[in-house]
Amino acid sequence: MVVDAQRPRLELFRHDRPVVIGHRGAPVLAPENTLASFEAAVSVGADAVELDVGEGLLIGHSKREVPEQPLTFDDALAFVRAHDVAVLVDLKHAGIEREVAEAVRRHGLLERAFVSTTSPLWLRRLASVEPALTRSISYPNDRYRISRFAWPSPAAAASSAAARLAMPLRVPLLLWSARATVLTLHHRVVSEAVVRAARQRGAAVVAWTVNDPAQVTRLGRLGVDGIVTDDPQMALSALATMDRL
């Protein structure tokens, strides 16, 4: 286990346990990527909220999922600023890097925000615009939202096991190519070796999207820095139970 390994010295990960990040808020309680969902996440004790930002700086996983009364990035950041939480911003569209950085800076959230995407190029652009904004490279690409489904088949289990074995070798290249200091990884590819490889490079590891208490405790024991979940209350309860064992 690597739970005792020194955590990266980032304000975002100041807790002794993994930070609990509400995936688009708390979708088990309110519609995702809405102020109601963010409020629900905060009300149950989430340390941070995750949100998707796309074309036009509108909040939503894709154009098809932007509601009739869309939430703007500014509105979402104003909510974060008014609460004692951090924010994980998931970039969903190219060409908005400068606008995203300027909005985070304008709201005074540089120390409470980090930006993730699967595109190293987008993160390099972000680094050139605002070097102080923490950047996270996400893996793998979940464009079809497979994370919402279980991986029950033997073939899928074997595939995820193979990906987990290969993942430590990918860590240095992912971090270097994106100029990133955080890895945002699907929980099935996170292992002790992955966390160790990230630590050796001073990087944090955030696992997504974790909705099973057993997986939460597994990742907590591995020493991940953050856990993204649809159910922040469940994750916090699971981590508290782990502490009592």
N, C-alpha and C positions, 0 to 999 in steps of 0.2 A: 504494500500500500504506500501511496505517496502523500497521504493526507497531511503529514508534518512538513512537507517541503515548503520553503518560503514562498509566500504569495507575491506576485508582482506588486511593486509599489505604485499602484494607481488608486486615486481617490475613489474611483468607482467600486473598487473591490476592497473596501476598508474593513469589512466584516471578518470575523473569525470563521464563519461558515460561508457556503456559497450564497451569493446574492440571489434572491428569487425575483425573476423578471416575468411580469404578466404578459403573456403572448397576445398582442393586440388588445391588451387590457386583461379582462377576465371573462372570456367567452362562455364559460359555464354559467355566468350570472347575467350577462348583458351582451347585446350584439357587438361583435368585434370591431375594433378601430373606430370606436365612438367615445365621446366624453363620458357617457354612462358606463361603458366598459372600463375606462381608465379609473373612474371614480370607484367602481366596484373593486378593482385590484388594490387600490390604495386603502380602501376600507377594511380589507382583510389582512393588510400588513405587507403587501408586496414592496420590495426595495426599489423596484424600477418597473417601468412599463415599456413594452416594445410596440412600435408602430411602423406601418408601411407608408412610404411617401413616394408618390409617382408624379407623372406629368402634371404641370401646373401647380406643383406643391400641394396636391390634394391627397388626403389620407385614404389609402385603399390598396389592396394587394394588386389590383389591376383596374383598367378602365371599367370593366364589367361589374366590378365590386364597389364602385364609388356610389354611395347612396344618393337619392334625389336631392337631399339637402347636405351637400358634402361638407366634411370637416376640413378646414385648412391646416396646414402645417403650423402657421402662426397661432391658431387657436389651441392646437395640441400642445405647443411649447409653452403657451401662457398657462395652461393647466399644470404642466410639469413645474414651471417656475413657482407657482403658488403652493406647491406641495413639497414635502421633504422626500422626494424620490428622484431617481436618475431616469434616463431615457435611452433606449436602444433604438436608433433610427435605421430602418432597413430600406436602403435605396432600391427602387424598382424601375428607375428610368434613367437613361443616359442624358447628360447635358445639364443636370440640375445641381451639380456638385457645388458650384459657387453660391447659388441661391440657398442651398441647405446650410452651408457653412456660415453665410452671412446671417441667416435667421437664428442659428444657434448662438452666434456671437451677440447678436442684438438682444436676445433674451437673457444674456448672462449665464449661459448653461455650458460653457466649454468644459468645466470641470465635472459636470454631471451628465454628460452625453457621450455616447460613442456611436459610430456609424458603421454598419455592416453591409456587405454586398458580396455576391459571388464573383464580381468582376475586379481583378487586380488593377486594370486600367482606370476604372472609376475611382478607386481608392488612391491611386497615384495622383490623379487630378485633384482629389480632395486634399492630399498632402501638400501640393504646390499652392493651393489657395489658403489653407489654414493648417499649418503644421501642428498646432497645439490641440487639434481635435483628434481624439483617440479613434483609431481605425481598426476594424475587424474584418478579416477575410472569412467568408462563410463557405462551408463545404458539406455535402455536395449541393449542386443547384437543385432547388426544390420547385422548379417552375410549374410543375403539375400538382403540387401540394400533396405529395405522397406521404408526407409526415403525418397527415391526418388519419392514415389507415395503419392497421396492424400489419406486421410482416409475418404471417403465420406459417407459410409453407416451408418445407425443408429446403427448397431451392433458394428462397429468399433468405433464410437463416444462414445458409452456407455462403451466399453472396455477401451478406453483411459481415460475417466472420472474416472473409477474405479481405474485405475493405478495411476492417479494423486492424488486421495484421500489416497491411501495406501503409496505413495512415502515418505511422511515425516517420517513414521515409519522405512523405510528402510535406511534413510540417516545415522544414527549413525553406523549401522552395515557395510554399504558399506565403509564408511571412515575408520573405525577401521580395517576391514579385509584386506584392501589394503594399510594401512599406508599412506593414501592419504590426501592431503589438498585442492583438487579441485574435484568437481563433474561435469562430462560432461554428460548431460542428454538430451534425446530427448525432443524437446520443448513442446510436448503435455503432458508431466508429470511434467512440472515446474509450480509451484503455489506459492502464497505468503507464505503458510505454509512450502513449501520445502526450499525456500530461507531463511526463518527465522530459520529453523532447521539447515541449513548449517552455518549460521552466528553464531549461538549459540556455534558452534564447531570451529569457526575461519576458516571455509572453504569457498572457492569461488564456484560459480555456473556458468557453461558455457552451453548454450543451442544450440543444433544442430537439424537438418540443416534447417535454417529458411529462406524461400524465399518469404514470403508474408509480405508486409509493415505493415499490421495490426498486425501480430504476432510480428514483430520487436518492434513496439511501446508498445504492451502489455508486452512483456518481459522487455523492457526498464523501464517501470513504476514499474514493480515488483522489479527492482534493480539487475537483473542478472549482472554478472561481464564480461561475454563475449557472443558473438553471432556468431556462425559458419554459413556461408551462401555461396551459389554458386554465389551470386551477391553482392559483397561488396559495390559497388556504391549505389545500392538500399538501403541497410541497413544503410549506412551513411546518406543518404538523409532522410530516415524515422526517424532516431534518431534526426536529425537536426530539422525536422518539429515538433517533439514532444517537443523539447526544446522551441519552439516558442509559444506553446499552453498555 
